[in-house]
Amino acid sequence: MTGTHETTVLVVGALHPHAVERLGKTFRIETLKEGDPALVTPELAARVRGIAANAVIDGPVMDALPNLEIIANFGVGYDKVDAVYAESAGVMVTNTPDVLTEEVADTTLGLLLDTVRELPQAQAWLREGKWENQGNYPLTKLSLRGRRVGIFGLGRIGKAVGRRIEAFGLPIAYHNRRKADGVTYDYYPTLLELAEAVDTLIVVAPGGAGTEKTINAEVLRALGPDGVLINIGRGSVVDEEALIEALGNGTIAAVGLDVFADEPHVPQALIDLPNATLLPHVGSASQATRRAMADLVVDNLIAWFGDGAPLTPVPETVNVKRHA
C-alpha cells in the first residue's frame, strides 16, 4: 500500500473530526478552508494526491492539483463536486451512500408527520402554557389518512422512504428518469404527471443542473390545495419563490423542508409562514451516522491508494482507473 504518511491528502473545508483524525494516522494531511485554486501553493500542487471534503471542488481546483487522483466526498449527494469534469481528468470521485440511508428515511417520515399533524406547533402550545390556559390544541386540518404519496427520486433513500410509507398503508407512486427495478409502485414518466396523481410529494432527488427548480409553480399547482411537499433531497430542486407564493395563497396546503437553496440562509418569508415546517438540514445528523460517513470517506481513500478499488465510486467515475 502506498497510502502512508508519504501520500498527501488535502482536507478542504470543515470535515468531520473523526475523518480528520483517521486521515492523520494514515496520510500526510494538509488543509484549505475552501476549494479555491488561488489558495493552492506550488508545494500543494506538487504533493496532493487525494482530497477529502464536503465542499465545492470544481474543474479549476482539480487543474491546480496536477497529481490529484481521488476526491472523497463526505455525503451521499456530491453536487458540489464536478464529477463529469473529474472523469474527463481521470480523477476518481467517491461518496458515502448506504450508511446514511435509513437515518435520512427516518427523518423524512418524522418531517412528514410534523408537517401534516403540526406536532412542533402542538408541542409549543403545551410549553407555552396554552393547553392549561386555553384548552386543547386546535384539530389539525390535515391527516395522513387517505393520502396518496409520490416520491421524486427512487434511489436508495427513496426506496427506504417507500418501505416506511408502505407501513402506513398509503399508496405510492414515483418519478425517476427511468423505471426503478424491484418495485411495484406506479411509475410516472414526468414529474408533472406524478404531481397530478398524488397529494403528497416527497423529494429525494439529487441537486445539480438537471434538477434545478424542477419543483416549480406548475408542479405545485398540480399537487393541489390539499397538497403537501416534503424535501429531504437538495434545496436547489425547489423554486423557493414559487413555493412561498403557493403556500401563501393556498395553492398547496403545507411544506416540510430539511434543505434549502442557499444554506444556511432561509428566506424570512418562508420562516414566517405558519404552514411551513423547517429543519436545519439534519437528515443524517446523528452522531453514529455521521461517524459512519466519516469512516467511509477515509476507507475510500485507503482502498484507492491500496489496490485502486474504492468502495463507493460515483457513477460518473466508476470506470476511472488508478495509474501505476
Secondary structure, 3 states (H helix, E strand, C coil): CCCCCCCEEEEECCCCHHHHHHHHHHCEEEEECCCCHHHCCHHHHHHEEEEEECCCECHHHHHCCCCCCEEEECCCCCCCECHHHHHHCCCEEECCCCCCHHHHHHHHHHHHHHHHHCHHHHHHHHHCCHHHHHCCCCCCCCCCCCCCEEEECCCHHHHHHHHHHHHCCCCEEEECCCCCCCCCCEECCCHHHHHHHCCEEEECCCCCCCCCCCECHHHHHHHCCCCEEEECCCHHHECHHHHHHHHHHCCCCEEEECCCCECCECCHHHHCCCCEEECCCCCCCCHHHHHHHHHHHHHHHHHHHHHCCCCCECHHHCCCCCCC
